[in-house]
Amino acid sequence: MLRLLAFLFVVFFFAESAFAQLERERVEEDRDVELTFMAPRNINLYTVHHLSGGELHYSIMHTFGEVTGGARNLWGIDQGANVRFSFEYGITDHFSIVTGRSSMDKVIDLGTRFSLLRQTVSGSMPVSVSVVPLVGVNSSSLDFLDEPYSFNERLNYSVSLPIARKFSDNLSLQISPIAAHFNRVGPEINIANSTKNSYITAAFSGRYKVTQITALSWQYIPSFDNEVNNPSNLAFGIDIETGGHVFQMFFTTSQALHEPYLAASDNGRFLDREFRFGFNINRLFGIR
């Protein structure tokens, strides 16, 4: 009996020591930084906030008329809205497909979003990088023209490269180089320069978290078109998260709502009150 007790004591003691040693040698896995932004879009721009596999993002985006319309036009709201509906579905944690429809020029678009790099908690990867290629078709009636548009002439393309860093729990900043091309242009298309087909710009955006459910957001998209006196796109807003919804309310100098037209459309001057109210509704679903 004494020998059995001694044996059990030795086994118990060494087992405890072995498990303790294993716990001390355990290395914490380096994790990706989460919630760089509150939603897959920050005001109008795609962000590096990527969907998980099986996740669906549905958004409704609006911009109204300029506030210079005054109280009679409810500061632009009575002057009609540019509305965009879009769906994005995560095929994997790094790849999703996107489709949407905008009332401006009745553009229907299709694209993808790839997550190329993810910022890590340890800092081994300092930024997150995504790429968003899109192709759109202008579905508006253009038969009134002497030379109607062919299907190929109705197409437009864009690619953006969101690069972002979450500096703290409160502050995130992003730069998004954008290239856009319209196969055919003219005064009947809602862009600033009716003779220019291709546009290149770099969009700057960010958000500052104020409370657990609210954040201030902004975007700045300079116009690099020297042929027309087109001001830069400027927008300021607030994001409010309520469970599965993220509401975004903002003032912007552009009526455009997605990348090709953000790069090419006409912009107002903010200091001359040539800006308009807009809001987005974002909803995330888990679909497996």
C-alpha positions as a Markdown table, in Angstrom:
| # | Residue | x | y | z |
|---|---|---|---|---|
| 1 | Met | 0.0 | 0.0 | 0.0 |
| 2 | Leu | 2.8 | 2.4 | 0.8 |
| 3 | Arg | 4.5 | 1.6 | -2.5 |
| 4 | Leu | 1.2 | 2.3 | -4.3 |
| 5 | Leu | 0.7 | 5.6 | -2.6 |
| 6 | Ala | 4.3 | 6.6 | -3.3 |
| 7 | Phe | 3.9 | 5.7 | -7.0 |
| 8 | Leu | 0.6 | 7.7 | -7.3 |
| 9 | Phe | 2.3 | 10.7 | -5.6 |
| 10 | Val | 5.2 | 10.6 | -8.1 |
| 11 | Val | 2.9 | 10.3 | -11.1 |
| 12 | Phe | 0.6 | 13.2 | -9.9 |
| 13 | Phe | 3.6 | 15.5 | -9.1 |
| 14 | Phe | 5.3 | 15.0 | -12.5 |
| 15 | Ala | 2.0 | 15.3 | -14.4 |
| 16 | Glu | 1.3 | 18.6 | -12.8 |
| 17 | Ser | 4.9 | 19.8 | -13.6 |
| 18 | Ala | 4.6 | 18.7 | -17.2 |
| 19 | Phe | 1.3 | 20.5 | -17.8 |
| 20 | Ala | 2.6 | 23.7 | -16.0 |
| 21 | Gln | 5.6 | 23.6 | -18.3 |
| 22 | Leu | 3.4 | 23.3 | -21.4 |
| 23 | Glu | 1.3 | 26.3 | -20.3 |
| 24 | Arg | 4.4 | 28.4 | -19.8 |
| 25 | Glu | 5.7 | 27.6 | -23.3 |
| 26 | Arg | 2.3 | 28.3 | -25.1 |
| 27 | Val | 2.8 | 31.1 | -27.7 |
| 28 | Glu | -0.2 | 33.5 | -28.3 |
| 29 | Glu | -1.2 | 33.4 | -32.0 |
| 30 | Asp | -0.8 | 36.7 | -33.8 |
| 31 | Arg | -4.3 | 38.0 | -34.7 |
| 32 | Asp | -5.6 | 40.2 | -37.4 |
| 33 | Val | -6.8 | 43.7 | -36.4 |
| 34 | Glu | -10.6 | 43.9 | -36.4 |
| 35 | Leu | -13.1 | 46.7 | -37.0 |
| 36 | Thr | -10.8 | 49.1 | -38.7 |
| 37 | Phe | -14.1 | 50.7 | -39.9 |
| 38 | Met | -17.7 | 50.2 | -38.8 |
| 39 | Ala | -18.9 | 49.0 | -42.2 |
| 40 | Pro | -17.6 | 47.8 | -45.5 |
| 41 | Arg | -18.1 | 51.4 | -46.8 |
| 42 | Asn | -16.9 | 54.6 | -45.2 |
| 43 | Ile | -19.4 | 57.3 | -46.5 |
| 44 | Asn | -19.1 | 56.4 | -50.2 |
| 45 | Leu | -15.7 | 54.5 | -50.4 |
| 46 | Tyr | -15.0 | 50.8 | -50.1 |
| 47 | Thr | -12.9 | 50.1 | -47.0 |
| 48 | Val | -10.6 | 47.3 | -45.9 |
| 49 | His | -13.4 | 46.0 | -43.6 |
| 50 | His | -13.8 | 42.7 | -45.3 |
| 51 | Leu | -16.7 | 40.3 | -45.0 |
| 52 | Ser | -16.3 | 36.8 | -43.5 |
| 53 | Gly | -17.2 | 33.8 | -45.6 |
| 54 | Gly | -20.9 | 33.4 | -45.7 |
| 55 | Glu | -21.6 | 37.0 | -44.7 |
| 56 | Leu | -23.9 | 39.3 | -46.7 |
| 57 | His | -23.7 | 43.1 | -46.7 |
| 58 | Tyr | -26.8 | 44.9 | -48.0 |
| 59 | Ser | -26.6 | 48.7 | -48.3 |
| 60 | Ile | -28.9 | 51.5 | -49.4 |
| 61 | Met | -27.1 | 54.8 | -50.2 |
| 62 | His | -28.6 | 58.2 | -50.8 |
| 63 | Thr | -27.5 | 61.7 | -51.7 |
| 64 | Phe | -30.0 | 64.6 | -52.3 |
| 65 | Gly | -30.0 | 68.1 | -53.8 |
| 66 | Glu | -27.7 | 70.9 | -52.6 |
| 67 | Val | -28.7 | 72.6 | -49.4 |
| 68 | Thr | -28.8 | 75.9 | -51.2 |
| 69 | Gly | -32.4 | 75.0 | -52.2 |
| 70 | Gly | -33.4 | 76.3 | -48.8 |
| 71 | Ala | -36.3 | 75.5 | -46.5 |
| 72 | Arg | -38.8 | 75.6 | -49.4 |
| 73 | Asn | -37.1 | 72.5 | -50.9 |
| 74 | Leu | -36.2 | 71.1 | -47.4 |
| 75 | Trp | -32.6 | 72.0 | -48.0 |
| 76 | Gly | -32.3 | 69.8 | -51.1 |
| 77 | Ile | -34.3 | 66.7 | -50.0 |
| 78 | Asp | -37.2 | 67.7 | -52.3 |
| 79 | Gln | -34.9 | 67.9 | -55.3 |
| 80 | Gly | -34.6 | 64.2 | -55.9 |
| 81 | Ala | -32.0 | 61.7 | -54.8 |
| 82 | Asn | -29.3 | 59.6 | -56.3 |
| 83 | Val | -30.0 | 56.2 | -54.8 |
| 84 | Arg | -27.8 | 53.1 | -54.9 |
| 85 | Phe | -28.7 | 49.6 | -53.8 |
| 86 | Ser | -25.9 | 47.1 | -53.4 |
| 87 | Phe | -25.1 | 43.5 | -52.2 |
| 88 | Glu | -21.8 | 42.0 | -51.3 |
| 89 | Tyr | -21.4 | 38.4 | -50.3 |
| 90 | Gly | -18.3 | 36.9 | -48.7 |
| 91 | Ile | -17.3 | 33.7 | -50.6 |
| 92 | Thr | -14.3 | 33.3 | -48.2 |
| 93 | Asp | -12.8 | 35.5 | -45.5 |
| 94 | His | -10.6 | 37.1 | -48.2 |
| 95 | Phe | -12.8 | 37.2 | -51.3 |
| 96 | Ser | -16.3 | 38.6 | -52.0 |
| 97 | Ile | -18.5 | 39.4 | -54.9 |
| 98 | Val | -20.3 | 42.8 | -55.3 |
| 99 | Thr | -23.3 | 43.9 | -57.3 |
| 100 | Gly | -25.3 | 47.2 | -57.3 |
| 101 | Arg | -27.5 | 49.6 | -59.1 |
| 102 | Ser | -27.3 | 53.4 | -59.0 |
| 103 | Ser | -30.0 | 55.8 | -60.2 |
| 104 | Met | -27.4 | 58.2 | -61.6 |
| 105 | Asp | -27.2 | 57.1 | -65.3 |
| 106 | Lys | -29.0 | 53.9 | -64.1 |
| 107 | Val | -25.7 | 52.2 | -63.8 |
| 108 | Ile | -25.7 | 48.4 | -62.9 |
| 109 | Asp | -22.3 | 47.2 | -61.8 |
| 110 | Leu | -20.6 | 44.0 | -60.8 |
| 111 | Gly | -17.3 | 43.4 | -59.2 |
| 112 | Thr | -15.2 | 41.6 | -56.5 |
| 113 | Arg | -13.2 | 42.5 | -53.5 |
| 114 | Phe | -10.0 | 40.8 | -52.5 |
| 115 | Ser | -8.3 | 41.2 | -49.1 |
| 116 | Leu | -4.6 | 41.1 | -50.0 |
| 117 | Leu | -3.1 | 42.0 | -46.6 |
| 118 | Arg | -4.4 | 42.2 | -43.0 |
| 119 | Gln | -3.0 | 44.4 | -40.3 |
| 120 | Thr | -1.9 | 42.3 | -37.3 |
| 121 | Val | -2.1 | 43.0 | -33.6 |
| 122 | Ser | 1.7 | 42.5 | -33.2 |
| 123 | Gly | 2.5 | 45.0 | -35.9 |
| 124 | Ser | 4.2 | 42.4 | -38.1 |
| 125 | Met | 1.9 | 43.6 | -40.8 |
| 126 | Pro | 1.3 | 47.3 | -40.3 |
| 127 | Val | -1.6 | 47.9 | -42.8 |
| 128 | Ser | -4.5 | 46.2 | -44.4 |
| 129 | Val | -4.8 | 46.2 | -48.2 |
| 130 | Ser | -7.7 | 45.3 | -50.5 |
| 131 | Val | -8.4 | 45.6 | -54.2 |
| 132 | Val | -11.8 | 46.3 | -55.7 |
| 133 | Pro | -12.3 | 45.9 | -59.5 |
| 134 | Leu | -15.7 | 46.9 | -60.9 |
| 135 | Val | -17.4 | 47.0 | -64.3 |
| 136 | Gly | -20.6 | 48.9 | -64.8 |
| 137 | Val | -23.1 | 49.3 | -67.6 |
| 138 | Asn | -25.2 | 52.5 | -68.3 |
| 139 | Ser | -28.7 | 51.2 | -68.7 |
| 140 | Ser | -30.4 | 54.6 | -69.2 |
| 141 | Ser | -32.3 | 55.4 | -72.4 |
| 142 | Leu | -29.9 | 57.1 | -74.9 |
| 143 | Asp | -31.9 | 56.5 | -78.0 |
| 144 | Phe | -32.5 | 60.3 | -78.5 |
| 145 | Leu | -28.9 | 60.7 | -79.7 |
| 146 | Asp | -28.1 | 60.8 | -83.4 |
| 147 | Glu | -25.6 | 57.9 | -82.7 |
| 148 | Pro | -27.1 | 55.7 | -79.9 |
| 149 | Tyr | -24.7 | 54.0 | -77.6 |
| 150 | Ser | -23.8 | 50.4 | -78.3 |
| 151 | Phe | -23.5 | 47.9 | -75.4 |
| 152 | Asn | -19.7 | 48.2 | -75.4 |
| 153 | Glu | -19.9 | 52.0 | -75.3 |
| 154 | Arg | -22.2 | 51.9 | -72.3 |
| 155 | Leu | -19.5 | 50.1 | -70.2 |
| 156 | Asn | -17.3 | 51.8 | -67.5 |
| 157 | Tyr | -14.6 | 50.3 | -65.4 |
| 158 | Ser | -12.8 | 51.1 | -62.1 |
| 159 | Val | -10.3 | 49.6 | -59.8 |
| 160 | Ser | -9.5 | 50.9 | -56.3 |
| 161 | Leu | -6.8 | 49.9 | -53.8 |
| 162 | Pro | -7.9 | 50.7 | -50.2 |
| 163 | Ile | -4.9 | 50.8 | -47.9 |
| 164 | Ala | -5.7 | 51.4 | -44.2 |
| 165 | Arg | -4.2 | 51.4 | -40.7 |
| 166 | Lys | -6.0 | 51.3 | -37.4 |
| 167 | Phe | -3.8 | 53.4 | -35.2 |
| 168 | Ser | -5.8 | 52.9 | -32.1 |
| 169 | Asp | -9.2 | 51.8 | -30.9 |
| 170 | Asn | -10.5 | 55.2 | -31.9 |
| 171 | Leu | -8.6 | 56.3 | -35.1 |
| 172 | Ser | -8.4 | 54.6 | -38.5 |
| 173 | Leu | -7.1 | 56.2 | -41.7 |
| 174 | Gln | -7.2 | 55.0 | -45.3 |
| 175 | Ile | -5.9 | 56.0 | -48.7 |
| 176 | Ser | -7.5 | 54.6 | -51.9 |
| 177 | Pro | -5.9 | 55.1 | -55.3 |
| 178 | Ile | -8.7 | 54.9 | -57.9 |
| 179 | Ala | -8.5 | 54.5 | -61.7 |
| 180 | Ala | -11.7 | 54.8 | -63.8 |
| 181 | His | -12.5 | 54.6 | -67.5 |
| 182 | Phe | -15.7 | 55.2 | -69.5 |
| 183 | Asn | -15.8 | 53.7 | -73.0 |
| 184 | Arg | -17.8 | 56.6 | -74.3 |
| 185 | Val | -18.5 | 60.0 | -72.8 |
| 186 | Gly | -20.6 | 63.0 | -73.7 |
| 187 | Pro | -22.8 | 65.7 | -72.1 |
| 188 | Glu | -25.5 | 63.1 | -71.6 |
| 189 | Ile | -23.3 | 61.3 | -69.0 |
| 190 | Asn | -23.1 | 62.7 | -65.4 |
| 191 | Ile | -19.4 | 63.4 | -65.3 |
| 192 | Ala | -17.5 | 66.6 | -65.0 |
| 193 | Asn | -15.6 | 66.4 | -68.3 |
| 194 | Ser | -17.7 | 65.3 | -71.3 |
| 195 | Thr | -14.6 | 64.8 | -73.5 |
| 196 | Lys | -12.4 | 62.8 | -71.1 |
| 197 | Asn | -12.6 | 59.0 | -70.8 |
| 198 | Ser | -10.1 | 58.1 | -68.1 |
| 199 | Tyr | -9.6 | 59.4 | -64.6 |
| 200 | Ile | -7.1 | 58.8 | -61.8 |
| 201 | Thr | -7.3 | 60.0 | -58.2 |
| 202 | Ala | -6.4 | 59.1 | -54.7 |
| 203 | Ala | -9.1 | 59.2 | -52.0 |
| 204 | Phe | -8.3 | 59.9 | -48.4 |
| 205 | Ser | -10.8 | 58.9 | -45.7 |
| 206 | Gly | -10.9 | 58.1 | -42.0 |
| 207 | Arg | -13.0 | 57.6 | -38.9 |
| 208 | Tyr | -12.7 | 58.6 | -35.2 |
| 209 | Lys | -14.6 | 56.6 | -32.7 |
| 210 | Val | -16.4 | 58.8 | -30.2 |
| 211 | Thr | -18.4 | 56.2 | -28.2 |
| 212 | Gln | -18.9 | 52.4 | -28.4 |
| 213 | Ile | -21.6 | 52.9 | -31.1 |
| 214 | Thr | -20.8 | 56.2 | -32.8 |
| 215 | Ala | -17.9 | 57.5 | -34.9 |
| 216 | Leu | -17.0 | 60.6 | -36.9 |
| 217 | Ser | -16.1 | 60.0 | -40.5 |
| 218 | Trp | -14.7 | 61.9 | -43.5 |
| 219 | Gln | -13.5 | 61.6 | -47.1 |
| 220 | Tyr | -11.5 | 63.8 | -49.4 |
| 221 | Ile | -11.2 | 62.9 | -53.2 |
| 222 | Pro | -9.1 | 65.5 | -55.1 |
| 223 | Ser | -9.8 | 66.2 | -58.7 |
| 224 | Phe | -6.8 | 65.8 | -60.9 |
| 225 | Asp | -8.6 | 67.0 | -64.1 |
| 226 | Asn | -6.8 | 70.2 | -65.2 |
| 227 | Glu | -9.1 | 70.6 | -68.2 |
| 228 | Val | -12.1 | 71.7 | -66.1 |
| 229 | Asn | -12.3 | 73.7 | -62.9 |
| 230 | Asn | -13.7 | 70.9 | -60.8 |
| 231 | Pro | -13.4 | 71.2 | -57.0 |
| 232 | Ser | -12.4 | 68.2 | -54.9 |
| 233 | Asn | -15.0 | 65.9 | -53.3 |
| 234 | Leu | -15.3 | 66.6 | -49.6 |
| 235 | Ala | -17.6 | 64.8 | -47.1 |
| 236 | Phe | -18.1 | 64.7 | -43.3 |
| 237 | Gly | -20.4 | 62.4 | -41.4 |
| 238 | Ile | -21.3 | 60.4 | -38.4 |
| 239 | Asp | -21.7 | 56.6 | -38.1 |
| 240 | Ile | -24.1 | 55.0 | -35.7 |
| 241 | Glu | -24.1 | 51.2 | -35.0 |
| 242 | Thr | -27.3 | 49.6 | -33.8 |
| 243 | Gly | -26.8 | 45.8 | -33.6 |
| 244 | Gly | -26.7 | 44.5 | -37.2 |
| 245 | His | -27.2 | 47.9 | -38.7 |
| 246 | Val | -24.8 | 50.8 | -39.3 |
| 247 | Phe | -26.4 | 54.1 | -40.2 |
| 248 | Gln | -24.2 | 56.8 | -41.8 |
| 249 | Met | -25.4 | 60.4 | -42.1 |
| 250 | Phe | -23.1 | 62.9 | -43.9 |
| 251 | Phe | -22.8 | 66.1 | -46.0 |
| 252 | Thr | -21.0 | 65.8 | -49.3 |
| 253 | Thr | -20.1 | 68.0 | -52.3 |
| 254 | Ser | -20.8 | 65.2 | -54.8 |
| 255 | Gln | -24.0 | 63.4 | -55.8 |
| 256 | Ala | -22.0 | 60.3 | -56.9 |
| 257 | Leu | -22.1 | 57.1 | -54.8 |
| 258 | His | -19.5 | 54.7 | -56.2 |
| 259 | Glu | -15.9 | 54.7 | -57.4 |
| 260 | Pro | -16.1 | 55.4 | -61.2 |
| 261 | Tyr | -18.4 | 58.4 | -60.7 |
| 262 | Leu | -16.6 | 59.5 | -57.5 |
| 263 | Ala | -13.5 | 59.9 | -59.6 |
| 264 | Ala | -15.2 | 61.6 | -62.6 |
| 265 | Ser | -18.3 | 63.4 | -61.4 |
| 266 | Asp | -18.8 | 67.1 | -60.8 |
| 267 | Asn | -18.3 | 68.5 | -57.3 |
| 268 | Gly | -19.6 | 71.6 | -55.5 |
| 269 | Arg | -17.6 | 74.0 | -53.4 |
| 270 | Phe | -18.1 | 73.3 | -49.7 |
| 271 | Leu | -17.5 | 76.9 | -48.5 |
| 272 | Asp | -20.1 | 78.2 | -51.0 |
| 273 | Arg | -22.7 | 75.8 | -49.4 |
| 274 | Glu | -22.7 | 73.7 | -52.6 |
| 275 | Phe | -23.0 | 70.5 | -50.6 |
| 276 | Arg | -25.8 | 68.1 | -50.0 |
| 277 | Phe | -27.2 | 65.7 | -47.3 |
| 278 | Gly | -26.8 | 62.0 | -47.7 |
| 279 | Phe | -27.3 | 58.9 | -45.7 |
| 280 | Asn | -26.5 | 55.1 | -45.9 |
| 281 | Ile | -28.1 | 52.1 | -44.3 |
| 282 | Asn | -25.8 | 49.1 | -43.9 |
| 283 | Arg | -27.1 | 45.7 | -42.8 |
| 284 | Leu | -25.0 | 42.6 | -42.3 |
| 285 | Phe | -26.5 | 39.0 | -42.4 |
| 286 | Gly | -24.9 | 35.7 | -41.7 |
| 287 | Ile | -25.8 | 33.2 | -44.5 |
| 288 | Arg | -24.3 | 29.8 | -44.6 |
